[in-house]
Amino acid sequence: MHDAHFDDIIHAPLRLRICGLLRPVDQLDFAVLRTALDVSDATLSKHIKTLVTAGYLVPSKTASADRSDARRVMWLSLSQPGKAAFDAHIRALKKIAGAF
């Protein structure tokens, strides 16, 4: 278990919510995440790019069985470093809040 560490990248409200939704699952589809967060594609894409650049998020694209066109589904998952950073950030928030 890593020590508590406040992470400025994760702490931005939308990125914190993205990580929180992805933490308990193996992966989520971009559209499901967008709907759950009630944000535009552009807004979600911007925050995903930040998390991918930090090495916290892993995107993958697959063909969609539900689509007749060539568009692909983007799946998102937290990387191992992303999970560790998120967990450490949550511990830091609990420490700040006085919940040790």
C-alpha positions as CSV (number, residue, x, y, z in Angstrom):
1,M,0.0,0.0,0.0
2,H,1.3,3.4,-1.0
3,D,1.3,6.4,1.3
4,A,-1.2,9.1,1.0
5,H,-0.3,11.4,-1.8
6,F,-2.4,14.4,-3.0
7,D,-2.3,14.3,-6.8
8,D,-3.1,17.5,-8.7
9,I,-3.8,15.6,-11.9
10,I,-6.4,13.4,-10.4
11,H,-7.9,16.1,-8.1
12,A,-9.6,18.1,-10.8
13,P,-13.3,17.3,-10.2
14,L,-14.1,15.6,-13.5
15,R,-10.8,13.6,-13.5
16,L,-11.5,12.5,-9.9
17,R,-15.0,11.3,-11.0
18,I,-13.5,9.5,-14.0
19,C,-11.0,7.7,-11.8
20,G,-13.7,6.9,-9.3
21,L,-16.0,5.4,-11.9
22,L,-13.2,3.3,-13.4
23,R,-11.5,2.1,-10.2
24,P,-14.0,-0.7,-9.4
25,V,-14.3,-2.0,-12.9
26,D,-12.0,-3.5,-15.5
27,Q,-13.0,-1.0,-18.2
28,L,-15.9,1.3,-19.3
29,D,-17.0,2.4,-22.7
30,F,-16.5,6.1,-23.5
31,A,-20.2,6.6,-24.2
32,V,-21.2,5.1,-20.8
33,L,-18.6,7.2,-19.0
34,R,-19.8,10.4,-20.9
35,T,-23.4,9.6,-20.0
36,A,-22.6,8.9,-16.3
37,L,-20.7,12.2,-16.0
38,D,-23.2,14.2,-18.1
39,V,-20.5,15.9,-20.2
40,S,-19.8,16.5,-23.9
41,D,-17.5,14.3,-25.9
42,A,-15.0,17.2,-26.2
43,T,-14.9,17.8,-22.4
44,L,-14.5,14.1,-21.6
45,S,-11.8,13.7,-24.3
46,K,-9.8,16.6,-22.9
47,H,-9.7,15.0,-19.4
48,I,-9.0,11.5,-20.8
49,K,-6.0,12.9,-22.7
50,T,-4.6,14.4,-19.5
51,L,-5.0,11.1,-17.6
52,V,-3.5,9.1,-20.6
53,T,-0.5,11.5,-20.8
54,A,0.0,11.0,-17.0
55,G,0.0,7.2,-17.6
56,Y,-3.1,6.8,-15.4
57,L,-5.5,5.7,-18.1
58,V,-5.3,3.2,-20.8
59,P,-7.6,3.6,-23.9
60,S,-8.3,0.8,-26.3
61,K,-10.6,0.7,-29.4
62,T,-12.6,-2.2,-30.6
63,A,-15.1,-2.8,-33.4
64,S,-18.6,-2.5,-32.3
65,A,-21.0,-5.4,-32.9
66,D,-23.9,-3.0,-32.5
67,R,-22.7,-0.6,-35.3
68,S,-23.1,-1.0,-39.0
69,D,-20.5,1.7,-39.8
70,A,-16.7,1.6,-39.3
71,R,-16.6,3.6,-36.1
72,R,-15.1,1.9,-33.1
73,V,-15.9,1.8,-29.4
74,M,-13.3,3.4,-27.1
75,W,-12.8,1.5,-23.9
76,L,-11.1,3.1,-20.9
77,S,-9.4,1.5,-17.9
78,L,-7.1,2.7,-15.1
79,S,-3.6,1.5,-15.4
80,Q,-1.8,-0.1,-12.4
81,P,-0.1,3.3,-11.8
82,G,-3.4,5.0,-12.2
83,K,-5.1,2.7,-9.6
84,A,-2.2,3.3,-7.1
85,A,-2.3,7.1,-7.7
86,F,-6.1,7.2,-7.2
87,D,-5.9,5.1,-4.1
88,A,-3.1,7.3,-2.6
89,H,-5.1,10.4,-3.5
90,I,-8.2,9.1,-1.8
91,R,-6.1,8.3,1.3
92,A,-4.7,11.9,1.2
93,L,-8.2,13.3,1.0
94,K,-9.3,11.2,4.0
95,K,-6.3,12.5,5.9
96,I,-7.1,16.1,5.0
97,A,-10.7,15.5,6.1
98,G,-9.5,14.0,9.4
99,A,-10.7,10.5,8.7
100,F,-7.6,8.4,9.3
